[in-house]
Amino acid sequence: MNPDAQHIPVMLEEVVENLSPQSGGIYVDGTFGGGSYSQAILSAAQCHVVGIDRDPDAIKRGQGLVQKYQNRLSLIPGNFGDIKTLLEEQKIYQVDGLVLDIGVSSFQIDEAERGFSFQKNGPLDMRMSREGESAADVVNNMSQEDIAHILWKYGEEKKSRKIARAIVEDRKEKKFETTFELANLVRSVLKGGEKDPATRTFQALRIYVNKELEELERALEAAEEILRPGGTLVVVTFHSLEDRIVKNFLKTKSGGDANPSRHVPEIENKTSISFKLPSKKAIIVGADEAQKNPRSRSAKMRVAIKVGDIKAI
Ligand SMILES: C[S@@+](CC[C@H](N)C(=O)[O-])C[C@H]1O[C@@H](n2cnc3c(N)ncnc32)[C@H](O)[C@@H]1O
């Protein structure tokens, strides 16, 4: 771990303003990272924060804050998809707020050894939890069709088949071991363009390896169960695949149907309403923040308030 590394939190003020921490409340920071959200929540009220992160480095790094906030901050290693079980293990059954700041932290991207960045040479890893299948396992062992599908589905890569074909051809000579080996291959297949041609391939592999979209869906379902009526859910996302999941979930759960079916009788088309939305629109970063922190430019924040169980009619 690099002791000088840092992560600039995105939309920090908006997160705290919307969570509106109250003394005595319990708030969950489901993506603890460098702990900036947790610290801001703890400073806003005499409350308790449970920080969750699947990256063991984030949990290790956060131990100083656990000491600093004496009994007000607990850190749990784990996946936010398992949030309900993780909280129950701490004998917490309802919370006042939950925030998720989806994606990777600068600590992860900036450390070459984690293998997230095509701009730094390191092992082709990309596992936030350091467990399970790595990006190298995917490109070295999966079929051409499966690799193409991953690049298309999670990277929205139009040339997915061409890249997958080149990967499978190249690995016959030598298996992929490093980020530069893969990035250079993608660049040799796709020339030009504004962004680095390897951007979408790396995004796709990262999302696939960490099952990011599936975990986000599981966390949203869990949020519905663990938030007390009146409790607040805040989700910050960084690309359209993630935001679409949050938007559709909240639309359905607040009484609008994300994908209404003409074939299902009206009454069956309704699900119970569990959230109300202060605004249907996502909050985006202000010009000032976008200028100071370019990484924040694509961020979108959605806020929802848990309501008691109401059946939509
Ligand atoms: C964008 S960073 C959060 C930064 C944090 N808000 C801060 O201010 O420092 C995302 C963090 O969430 C973690 N993470 C991503 N997906 C996760 C998941 N499914 N379960 C738990 N942690 C996850 C990552 O390991 C990373 O540390």
The ligand as an ORCA input file, in Angstrom:
! r2SCAN-3c Opt
* xyz 0 1
  C     -15.258      4.934     -5.223
  S     -14.552      4.076     -3.882
  C     -15.306      4.787     -2.470
  C     -14.598      5.995     -1.954
  C     -15.169      6.527     -0.666
  N     -16.519      7.031     -0.810
  C     -14.296      7.634     -0.100
  O     -14.773      8.758      0.009
  O     -13.123      7.385      0.177
  C     -15.340      2.533     -3.952
  C     -14.920      1.566     -2.879
  O     -15.953      0.577     -2.823
  C     -15.386     -0.688     -2.737
  N     -16.348     -1.608     -3.363
  C     -16.700     -1.680     -4.658
  N     -17.610     -2.635     -4.849
  C     -17.869     -3.173     -3.626
  C     -18.735     -4.189     -3.164
  N     -19.509     -4.888     -3.998
  N     -18.763     -4.450     -1.840
  C     -17.969     -3.740     -0.974
  N     -17.121     -2.793     -1.368
  C     -17.063     -2.496     -2.672
  C     -14.077     -0.608     -3.455
  O     -13.199     -1.588     -2.969
  C     -13.631      0.814     -3.138
  O     -12.817      0.848     -2.012
*
